[in-house]
Amino acid sequence: MLFRMLYMFILFLFAGCSEKPSIPPITEKQSNEVIIYNWEEYSPLELFREFEKETGIKVILKEFETVEEQVSNLQADPLFCDLTIFDAQLIFDRYQPLKLIDTLDPKKLLHKDKFHDHFHKYQEVGIPLSYGVTGFAYDSSKIDGEILDYLFLTDSIYKSKVALLDDNDDFFLTLLTVIGFDYSKRTALTTEFIKPLEVLANKIVQNAPRVGDTFDNLDLLVSQEVLFAQTYSGDFISYQKKHPHIKFIIPSFGLNAWSEIISMSNNAPNKENAYKLLNFLSRPKSAARISNQFNYANGIVGSEKFLNDDIKSNTLINMPEEQKQKSKFYTKSIGHNSLNQKLFTILKKNN
C-alpha cells in the first residue's frame, strides 16, 4: 500500500513537470517619443526640454515653411507626426475634410476648463496655442502722421516700397479689407465685389510690391529698402523692441485676426504621449512662457499672472475692447477659392 502511494506521488510529480509554464504575453515596447510638426522658428525649445525631463518622452520636432508644404507632407505620410499646428478659422472647412485631424478625447484633456471662450468651439480638434493679427508695419522716421488705412498699396509714391506676405490667404484678406467686404461672415462673393477685387489686385501689382515671409519683410523695413511691410503682430513686436522707429498700422476698419490650435494627427503613432504634451503645453505657466517668447496671446485663462509686464501692457497682444470688436476673424466665404488663387497668381507672376 505504501509502495502504491509512493508510485502515484512520483507520477503526479512528473506529470506536473511536463506542463508548459505560463508565459506573460509579449507587448510592444512603450514609445518614448512624440512628434510635433510646427512652423519654422516658432517652437518653444526650452519648454520641450522641460517636458522631456519631466516625462522621459523625447520631443521630435519637424518644421514647415508654408501651409502647402505642411498639408503635402501630412497627406503623403499618415505617420508623419503626432501633433501639428492649424489655423483654427480654417480647420472645419479646409483641414478636417482632408481627414488630417483626429477628434480629441475630452476626458484626456486636463485643462480644457481653462480654454478662452474663443477656443471652446475647437476643443474637439485642438488646444489653444495663440492668437494675433496680421497687418502692416511702417517706418515712422520716413512717413509723417498717423496712418489709418491701406491706400498706400496703390499709391504710386510708394512704388516698390511695399512688402507683402507670400501667402494667398493673407493677400486675399487684404484685398477684401480694402474694398470693405466683411470676411467674418459666411456670405457669397457676388459680382458686386468680384470686379473691384480684380481691379484692386491689378493696381497693387502695378505698384511693384515685394513678396516674402514675415521676417524677410521686416528685415527690408528696418534696412529701409521698403517703407511698409506686411507682417504678423508678434513678429512686429519682436522687431520693434530693437527698432522703435517702426510702427504698426491700426486701421479704422479693424485688423485681420487669426488664431492657431495644436491638433492631433488622424494617424498619430504616439497618441498617448501626444496627450501628455498637449496637457503640458496647456498649463497656464507653459502657455505664458510661449507668449513671453513669441509675443502672442495664448488662449489659456490663468496664464496672465505668469506673463512678462511688457506682454501684459502691449495693446497688440491684449487689445482694447473697441479694437478687439473691430478686428475680424476670417470665415471662409462661399465660392471664393478659385478667385483667391487667381488673384494670388497675378501677384506672383509679376514679382
C-alpha positions in Angstrom: 0.0 0.0 0.0 2.8 2.4 0.9 4.6 1.5 -2.3 1.5 2.2 -4.4 1.0 5.6 -2.8 4.7 6.5 -3.4 4.3 5.4 -7.0 1.2 7.6 -7.6 3.0 10.6 -6.0 6.0 10.2 -8.4 3.6 10.0 -11.4 1.9 13.2 -10.3 5.2 15.0 -9.8 6.4 14.1 -13.3 3.0 15.0 -14.8 3.2 18.4 -13.3 6.7 19.0 -14.6 5.6 18.1 -18.1 3.2 21.1 -18.3 4.4 24.2 -20.1 4.9 27.1 -17.7 2.6 30.1 -18.3 4.5 33.0 -20.1 3.1 36.5 -20.0 2.1 37.8 -23.4 4.7 39.9 -25.2 3.6 43.5 -25.5 5.0 46.2 -27.7 7.7 48.4 -26.1 6.1 51.6 -24.9 7.0 54.5 -27.2 9.2 57.2 -25.6 8.8 59.9 -28.2 6.2 62.4 -29.5 6.5 64.1 -32.9 5.3 67.7 -33.3 5.2 69.5 -36.7 5.3 73.3 -36.3 6.0 76.5 -38.2 9.7 77.1 -38.7 11.2 79.3 -36.0 8.1 79.2 -33.7 8.9 76.3 -31.4 9.5 76.8 -27.6 12.6 74.6 -27.5 13.3 75.2 -23.8 9.8 74.2 -22.9 10.1 71.0 -24.9 13.3 70.1 -23.0 11.4 70.6 -19.7 8.7 68.3 -20.9 11.3 65.7 -21.8 12.9 66.0 -18.3 9.6 65.7 -16.6 8.2 62.8 -18.6 11.1 61.0 -20.1 9.4 61.4 -23.5 11.6 62.8 -26.3 10.1 65.6 -28.4 10.9 65.1 -32.1 10.5 68.5 -33.9 9.7 68.8 -37.6 9.1 72.2 -39.2 7.4 73.6 -42.3 7.6 77.0 -44.0 4.3 77.0 -45.8 0.8 75.5 -45.4 1.1 73.8 -48.7 4.3 72.0 -47.6 2.6 71.1 -44.3 -0.5 69.6 -45.9 1.5 67.8 -48.6 3.7 66.0 -46.0 0.7 65.1 -43.8 -1.1 63.6 -46.8 1.9 61.8 -48.2 2.8 60.0 -44.9 0.0 59.2 -42.4 2.5 58.6 -39.7 4.5 61.8 -40.3 3.7 63.3 -36.9 1.5 63.2 -33.8 0.7 66.9 -33.4 0.6 69.8 -35.8 -0.5 73.5 -35.9 -3.5 74.7 -37.8 -5.3 78.0 -38.4 -8.4 77.5 -36.2 -10.6 79.5 -38.6 -9.9 77.1 -41.5 -9.9 73.8 -39.6 -13.5 72.7 -40.3 -13.7 73.9 -43.9 -10.2 73.1 -45.1 -8.3 70.6 -42.9 -11.0 68.3 -41.4 -12.4 67.4 -44.8 -8.9 66.2 -45.8 -9.1 63.7 -42.8 -5.9 65.1 -41.3 -7.2 65.6 -37.8 -8.3 63.2 -35.1 -11.1 64.0 -32.7 -9.7 64.6 -29.2 -11.0 62.7 -26.2 -12.2 65.4 -23.7 -11.5 63.0 -20.8 -7.8 63.1 -21.6 -7.6 67.0 -21.8 -6.7 68.1 -18.3 -7.0 71.8 -18.8 -10.0 72.3 -21.1 -11.8 74.3 -18.4 -9.1 76.9 -18.8 -9.6 77.4 -22.6 -10.5 81.0 -23.5 -14.1 81.4 -24.8 -12.9 81.8 -28.4 -11.4 78.3 -28.4 -14.4 76.4 -26.9 -15.8 75.5 -30.3 -12.4 74.0 -31.3 -11.8 71.8 -28.2 -12.7 68.6 -30.1 -10.0 69.3 -32.7 -7.2 71.1 -30.8 -6.0 73.0 -27.8 -5.3 76.8 -27.9 -1.8 77.9 -29.0 -2.0 81.6 -29.9 -4.0 84.4 -31.5 -2.9 87.6 -33.1 -3.4 89.9 -36.0 -2.0 90.4 -39.5 -1.3 93.9 -40.7 1.3 96.4 -41.8 4.4 97.9 -40.1 5.8 101.1 -41.4 8.9 103.3 -41.0 7.7 106.3 -38.9 11.1 108.1 -39.5 10.2 108.4 -43.2 6.5 108.8 -43.0 4.8 111.6 -41.1 1.4 111.4 -39.4 -0.9 108.6 -38.4 -1.9 106.1 -41.0 -5.5 104.7 -40.7 -6.0 102.9 -44.0 -4.2 100.8 -46.7 -4.4 103.3 -49.5 -0.6 103.2 -49.7 -0.9 99.9 -51.5 -1.9 101.6 -54.7 -0.2 105.0 -54.2 2.5 105.4 -56.9 4.6 107.4 -54.4 5.3 104.1 -52.7 6.0 102.1 -55.8 8.4 99.2 -54.9 8.3 100.3 -51.3 5.8 97.8 -50.0 6.5 94.2 -49.0 3.5 91.7 -48.9 3.3 88.3 -47.3 3.9 85.4 -49.6 0.6 83.8 -48.7 -2.5 83.6 -50.8 -5.0 83.9 -47.9 -3.2 87.0 -46.5 -3.2 88.7 -49.9 -6.9 87.9 -50.4 -7.9 89.1 -47.0 -6.0 92.4 -47.6 -8.0 92.9 -50.8 -11.3 92.1 -49.1 -10.4 94.5 -46.3 -9.7 97.4 -48.7 -13.0 97.0 -50.6 -15.0 96.8 -47.4 -16.1 93.2 -47.6 -16.9 91.6 -44.2 -15.0 88.3 -44.3 -16.0 87.4 -40.8 -19.4 86.3 -42.2 -20.1 83.2 -44.4 -21.5 85.1 -47.4 -21.1 84.7 -51.1 -18.8 86.9 -53.1 -21.1 88.5 -55.7 -20.2 90.3 -58.9 -20.5 93.5 -56.9 -17.3 92.5 -55.1 -15.5 90.4 -57.6 -14.8 93.1 -60.2 -13.4 95.6 -57.6 -11.2 92.8 -56.2 -9.7 92.1 -59.6 -9.2 95.8 -60.3 -7.6 96.4 -56.9 -5.3 93.4 -57.3 -4.0 94.7 -60.6 -3.4 98.1 -59.2 -1.4 96.7 -56.4 0.6 94.5 -58.8 1.4 97.6 -60.9 2.9 99.2 -57.9 5.6 96.5 -57.9 5.4 95.2 -54.3 8.0 92.8 -52.9 6.8 89.4 -51.7 8.4 87.5 -48.8 7.8 85.9 -45.5 7.2 87.9 -42.3 10.9 88.1 -41.3 12.1 88.9 -44.8 9.6 91.8 -44.9 10.6 93.2 -41.5 14.3 93.0 -42.5 13.6 95.0 -45.6 11.7 97.5 -43.5 14.4 98.1 -40.9 17.0 98.4 -43.6 14.8 101.0 -45.3 14.5 99.1 -48.5 10.7 99.3 -48.1 8.5 101.7 -46.1 5.7 99.3 -45.5 5.9 95.6 -44.5 3.0 93.2 -44.1 3.7 91.0 -41.1 2.2 89.3 -38.1 1.8 91.2 -34.8 4.1 89.0 -32.7 7.0 89.2 -35.2 6.5 93.0 -35.4 6.7 93.3 -31.6 10.0 91.4 -31.5 11.5 93.7 -34.2 10.2 96.9 -32.6 12.0 96.1 -29.4 15.2 96.7 -31.3 13.9 99.2 -33.8 11.4 101.6 -32.0 11.0 103.7 -35.1 8.9 101.1 -36.8 5.2 101.3 -36.0 2.1 99.2 -36.6 -0.9 100.5 -38.5 -4.2 100.2 -36.6 -6.7 101.0 -39.4 -10.1 102.5 -38.5 -11.8 99.5 -40.1 -10.1 96.9 -37.9 -7.5 94.2 -38.3 -7.4 90.7 -39.7 -7.4 88.4 -36.7 -6.4 84.8 -36.5 -5.9 82.0 -34.0 -4.0 78.8 -34.0 -4.5 75.4 -32.3 -2.4 72.3 -31.8 -4.2 69.3 -33.3 -3.7 65.6 -33.2 -2.9 63.9 -36.4 -5.5 61.4 -37.6 -2.9 58.6 -37.7 -0.7 59.8 -34.8 1.8 57.0 -34.0 2.2 58.1 -30.3 -1.2 59.3 -29.2 -0.9 58.8 -25.5 2.4 60.7 -25.5 0.7 63.4 -27.6 -2.0 63.9 -25.0 0.7 64.3 -22.4 2.4 67.1 -24.4 -1.0 68.7 -25.1 -1.7 68.8 -21.4 1.8 70.1 -20.6 1.5 73.0 -23.2 -1.9 74.0 -22.0 -0.8 74.6 -18.4 -1.2 78.3 -17.7 2.5 78.7 -16.9 3.6 76.9 -20.1 1.2 78.9 -22.2 2.5 82.1 -20.6 6.1 81.2 -21.5 5.1 80.7 -25.1 3.5 84.2 -25.1 6.6 85.7 -23.5 8.8 84.2 -26.1 6.8 84.8 -29.3 4.7 87.9 -28.3 1.2 86.5 -28.9 -1.8 86.0 -26.7 -2.3 82.3 -25.8 -5.9 81.5 -25.1 -5.4 79.9 -21.7 -7.2 81.5 -18.7 -4.9 81.9 -15.7 -1.7 82.4 -17.8 -1.9 86.2 -17.1 -0.1 86.0 -13.8 2.9 84.4 -15.5 3.2 87.0 -18.3 6.0 89.5 -18.6 4.9 93.1 -17.9 5.7 94.2 -21.5 3.4 91.4 -22.8 0.6 92.3 -20.5 0.7 96.0 -21.4 1.1 95.6 -25.2 -2.1 96.6 -26.9 -1.4 94.4 -30.0 -1.4 91.4 -27.6 -4.0 92.5 -25.1 -6.2 94.7 -27.3 -8.6 97.4 -26.0 -12.2 96.2 -26.3 -13.0 98.7 -29.1 -10.1 97.5 -31.2 -10.9 93.8 -30.5 -14.5 94.3 -31.6 -13.4 95.9 -34.9 -10.9 93.1 -35.7 -12.4 90.3 -37.7 -11.6 86.6 -37.7 -11.6 85.1 -41.1 -14.6 82.9 -42.1 -14.2 81.1 -45.4 -16.7 82.8 -47.8 -18.7 80.7 -50.2 -17.2 80.0 -53.6 -14.1 82.1 -53.4 -11.3 79.5 -53.7 -10.7 79.9 -57.4 -10.7 83.7 -57.2 -8.3 83.6 -54.3 -5.8 81.5 -56.3 -6.3 83.6 -59.4 -5.5 86.9 -57.7 -2.5 85.5 -55.9 -1.2 84.0 -59.2 -1.4 87.5 -60.7 0.7 88.8 -57.8 3.3 86.1 -58.0 3.7 86.2 -61.8 4.7 89.9 -61.6 7.0 89.6 -58.7 
